[in-house]
């Protein structure tokens, strides 16, 4: 994994925490609120994470499609624990 600045590391951790706990990635506004960051800093971090192959953004949007190894969209690859779907995989 590439080296990231502290802000980008915080954004990545938040994304992974949200995916693990809820099965969904937070939107940009939620990231801004949770980490008390301006939108510009959040977007720069998301672009760094995408260049580092940690996430995939929907083209031409601010929507997060994947937070590797989790998918923020429905896929045929379901991850279940004790018979309950928890996440989708890429």
Residue, then its C-alpha position, 0 to 999 in steps of 0.5 A: x500500500x502506498x504511503x498516505x498522509x495522516x488525513x488520508x489515513x483517517x479517511x481510509x479508516x473511517x471508510x473501512x469502519x463504516x463498511x464493517x459496521x454497516x455494509x455501506x460507505x459514508x458519503x462525502x458529507x458524513x466523512x466531513x462531519x465525522x472527521x471535521x474536515x473541509x470538503x476539499x480535504x476529503x476529496x483530495x484524500x478520496x482521490x489519493x485512496x483511489x490512485x492507491x487502489x484502496x477505493x473505487x469512485x463512481x465516475x464523474x461523481x462523489x460516490x464511493x463504489x468500493x472500499x476494497x475488499x468491500x463493495x458499496x453496491x450489490x454484487x453477486x458476491x455476498x459475505x455471510x456470517x451465520x447465514x446473515x448477509x453482512x457485506x458484498x464483495x468486489 
